[in-house]
């Protein structure tokens, strides 16, 4: 369940990815963004205000698509590339672009992303 600061946390985590941060910190920021965009729900107080925090976090993350695509293609870490790709499967509606990136990234992605196991929508279409 997400709470009111979630969209701001998502924004700060994405901003950190634009900088040169150590690999361990990069992994943590990517994990944090993934948790925010895949949140299961909104706390009661925010829901009472009509907020859908997971959706707001997805909107914030979609503004940083270039950061996520850059991570996939960076070659820094297969695990980080996989997390970034998994986030993209949630926030990028352009399925053709995701397919092309999956094919181009090849072994830069972990096996479950290369084979489509990290995204049922891409596997089915």
Protein Blocks (a to p, Z undefined) as FASTA:
>chain_A
ZZfklmmmmmmmmmmmmpccdfklmmmmmmmmmmmmmpgbdcfklmmnopafklmmmmmm
mmmmmmmmmmmmnomamklmmmmmmmmmmmmmblmlmmmmmmmnmmmpcfklmnopmomk
lmmZZ
